[in-house]
């Protein structure tokens, strides 16, 4: 059984993870839109990539969450497992696009 302290900690941890994912996604969106507006060059195929990568990222997130539940994880544990691949992808995109900004 999950105690109140564990539940509170898990809920706060998930809240911060979701906030971080939201912030990373907004930065990636701003970098891509600024690049499309001509402020710097985008990698070839970036506009297609931003659409096609969603399918694999969300499929992976769904599978990881479902697998966590199937192995007996709690709801917060399954949500955390689902968020990890999305966070990795958003963080990698932010880092990759930020390097392009500095290059011009």
C-alpha positions as CSV (number, residue, x, y, z in Angstrom):
1,X,0.0,0.0,0.0
2,X,1.2,3.5,-0.8
3,X,1.4,5.8,2.1
4,X,0.5,9.5,2.0
5,X,4.1,10.6,2.0
6,X,5.0,8.3,-1.0
7,X,2.0,9.4,-2.9
8,X,2.7,13.1,-2.4
9,X,6.4,12.6,-3.4
10,X,5.4,10.6,-6.5
11,X,2.8,13.2,-7.5
12,X,5.2,16.1,-7.1
13,X,7.9,14.2,-9.0
14,X,5.5,13.6,-11.9
15,X,4.4,17.2,-11.8
16,X,8.0,18.4,-12.2
17,X,8.7,15.9,-14.9
18,X,5.6,17.0,-16.9
19,X,6.6,20.7,-16.4
20,X,10.1,20.0,-17.6
21,X,8.8,18.1,-20.7
22,X,6.4,21.0,-21.4
23,X,9.2,23.5,-21.2
24,X,11.5,21.4,-23.4
25,X,8.8,21.0,-26.0
26,X,8.1,24.7,-26.1
27,X,11.8,25.5,-26.6
28,X,12.0,23.0,-29.4
29,X,8.9,24.5,-31.0
30,X,10.4,28.0,-30.7
31,X,13.7,26.9,-32.2
32,X,12.0,25.2,-35.1
33,X,9.6,28.0,-35.9
34,X,12.4,30.6,-35.7
35,X,14.5,28.5,-38.1
36,X,11.5,28.2,-40.5
37,X,11.2,32.0,-40.3
38,X,14.8,32.3,-41.5
39,X,16.6,33.4,-38.3
40,X,19.1,30.5,-38.8
41,X,19.4,27.4,-41.0
42,X,17.6,24.2,-40.1
43,X,18.9,20.8,-40.9
44,X,17.6,19.3,-44.1
45,X,14.2,17.6,-43.6
46,X,13.6,19.2,-40.2
47,X,10.0,20.1,-41.0
48,X,9.2,16.5,-42.0
49,X,11.1,15.2,-38.9
50,X,9.0,17.2,-36.5
51,X,5.9,15.5,-37.8
52,X,7.2,11.9,-38.3
53,X,9.1,11.6,-35.0
54,X,5.8,12.0,-33.0
55,X,4.5,8.7,-34.0
56,X,7.5,6.7,-32.8
57,X,7.9,8.7,-29.7
58,X,4.3,8.4,-28.5
59,X,4.2,4.7,-29.5
60,X,7.3,4.1,-27.4
61,X,5.8,6.1,-24.5
62,X,2.6,4.1,-24.6
63,X,4.4,0.7,-24.8
64,X,6.6,1.6,-21.8
65,X,3.7,2.7,-19.7
66,X,1.7,-0.4,-20.6
67,X,4.6,-2.6,-19.9
68,X,5.2,-1.0,-16.5
69,X,1.5,-1.5,-15.6
70,X,1.7,-5.1,-16.8
71,X,4.6,-5.7,-14.5
72,X,2.7,-4.3,-11.5
73,X,3.9,-0.7,-11.4
74,X,1.7,1.9,-9.7
75,X,0.0,4.6,-11.8
76,X,2.7,7.1,-11.0
77,X,5.3,4.6,-12.0
78,X,3.6,3.9,-15.3
79,X,3.3,7.6,-16.1
80,X,6.9,8.1,-15.2
81,X,7.9,5.2,-17.5
82,X,5.8,6.8,-20.3
83,X,7.3,10.2,-19.9
84,X,10.9,9.1,-20.1
85,X,11.1,8.5,-23.9
86,X,9.3,11.8,-24.5
87,X,11.7,13.7,-22.3
88,X,14.7,12.1,-23.9
89,X,13.5,13.0,-27.4
90,X,12.6,16.6,-26.5
91,X,15.9,17.1,-24.7
92,X,17.9,15.6,-27.6
93,X,16.0,17.9,-30.1
94,X,16.6,20.9,-27.9
95,X,20.3,20.2,-27.7
96,X,20.6,19.4,-31.4
97,X,18.7,22.5,-32.5
98,X,20.5,24.8,-30.0
99,X,23.9,23.9,-31.5
100,X,22.6,25.0,-34.9
101,X,21.5,28.4,-33.4
102,X,25.0,29.1,-32.2
103,X,26.5,28.2,-35.5
104,X,24.2,30.5,-37.4
